[in-house]
Amino acid sequence: MVNLVKDYNNYISNIPHLIGESPYKSEYFVNLLDLKPATYYRKLKLNAFTNHEIKLITNALYPKEAYLDEIKADIAEGRRNIENGEVVSHEVVMERIKQKYFSHQ
């Protein structure tokens, strides 16, 4: 656990450098984090991003890993649904799709 904390702290301290080396302009991160430019630059200078902001930045810096993580979470949720019997037959799903997308024609 101690190493995990050390690794996280090292990552956090490296965030400004990673942002600077990324292909994104500052405006992208300003919009992503929903911050005013002055607030963004202050947080960048002081390295004072919140945990939520760090997560958003990380997902932007490593989109393939973020996408893979999301897929893994969705698969795990699907498996839990199956184990709990929370499933719907293919016929029911198709009927819902028809009603939702094709009933207005």
C-alpha positions as CSV (number, residue, x, y, z in Angstrom):
1,M,0.0,0.0,0.0
2,V,2.9,2.3,0.8
3,N,4.3,1.8,-2.7
4,L,0.9,2.6,-4.2
5,V,0.8,5.9,-2.4
6,K,4.3,6.7,-3.5
7,D,3.5,5.8,-7.1
8,Y,0.4,8.0,-7.0
9,N,2.3,10.9,-5.6
10,N,5.0,10.6,-8.2
11,Y,2.3,10.5,-10.9
12,I,0.6,13.6,-9.5
13,S,3.9,15.5,-9.3
14,N,4.5,14.6,-13.0
15,I,1.0,15.8,-14.2
16,P,2.2,19.3,-15.3
17,H,5.0,17.8,-17.4
18,L,2.6,15.2,-18.9
19,I,0.1,17.9,-19.8
20,G,2.9,19.9,-21.4
21,E,4.1,17.0,-23.4
22,S,0.6,16.0,-24.6
23,P,-0.7,16.9,-28.0
24,Y,-3.5,18.9,-26.5
25,K,-3.6,22.7,-26.1
26,S,-4.3,24.3,-22.8
27,E,-7.8,25.3,-24.0
28,Y,-8.7,21.6,-24.2
29,F,-7.9,21.0,-20.6
30,V,-9.6,24.2,-19.5
31,N,-12.8,23.0,-21.3
32,L,-12.4,19.4,-20.1
33,L,-12.1,20.5,-16.5
34,D,-14.7,23.2,-16.8
35,L,-12.3,25.8,-15.3
36,K,-11.6,29.4,-16.1
37,P,-8.2,29.8,-17.8
38,A,-6.8,31.6,-14.8
39,T,-7.9,28.9,-12.4
40,Y,-6.5,26.2,-14.7
41,Y,-3.1,27.9,-15.0
42,R,-3.0,28.4,-11.2
43,K,-3.8,24.7,-10.6
44,L,-1.2,23.7,-13.2
45,K,1.5,25.9,-11.6
46,L,0.7,24.8,-8.1
47,N,-0.2,21.2,-9.1
48,A,-3.4,21.6,-7.2
49,F,-5.9,19.5,-9.2
50,T,-8.6,17.6,-7.4
51,N,-8.8,13.8,-7.6
52,H,-11.7,14.2,-10.0
53,E,-9.7,16.5,-12.2
54,I,-6.8,14.1,-12.1
55,K,-9.1,11.3,-13.3
56,L,-10.3,13.5,-16.2
57,I,-6.8,14.5,-17.1
58,T,-5.6,10.9,-16.9
59,N,-8.4,9.7,-19.2
60,A,-7.5,12.4,-21.7
61,L,-3.8,11.7,-21.6
62,Y,-4.3,7.9,-21.9
63,P,-7.5,7.5,-23.9
64,K,-6.8,3.9,-25.0
65,E,-6.2,2.7,-21.4
66,A,-9.3,4.6,-20.2
67,Y,-11.4,3.0,-22.9
68,L,-10.1,-0.4,-22.1
69,D,-10.8,0.1,-18.4
70,E,-14.4,1.2,-19.2
71,I,-14.9,-1.9,-21.4
72,K,-13.6,-4.2,-18.6
73,A,-15.9,-2.5,-16.1
74,D,-18.9,-3.0,-18.5
75,I,-18.0,-6.7,-18.9
76,A,-17.7,-7.2,-15.2
77,E,-21.1,-5.5,-14.7
78,G,-22.6,-7.7,-17.4
79,R,-21.3,-10.8,-15.7
80,R,-22.7,-9.7,-12.3
81,N,-26.1,-9.1,-14.0
82,I,-26.0,-12.7,-15.5
83,E,-25.1,-14.1,-12.1
84,N,-27.9,-12.2,-10.5
85,G,-30.4,-13.3,-13.1
86,E,-30.8,-9.8,-14.4
87,V,-31.0,-10.8,-18.1
88,V,-33.5,-10.1,-20.9
89,S,-34.0,-12.4,-23.9
90,H,-32.9,-11.4,-27.3
91,E,-36.5,-11.2,-28.5
92,V,-37.4,-8.7,-25.8
93,V,-34.4,-6.5,-26.5
94,M,-35.2,-6.5,-30.2
95,E,-38.8,-5.6,-29.6
96,R,-37.7,-2.7,-27.3
97,I,-35.4,-1.4,-30.0
98,K,-38.2,-1.6,-32.6
99,Q,-40.5,0.3,-30.3
100,K,-37.9,2.9,-29.4
101,Y,-36.5,3.6,-32.9
102,F,-39.0,2.5,-35.4
103,S,-42.4,3.1,-33.9
104,H,-42.6,6.7,-35.1
105,Q,-42.6,5.8,-38.8
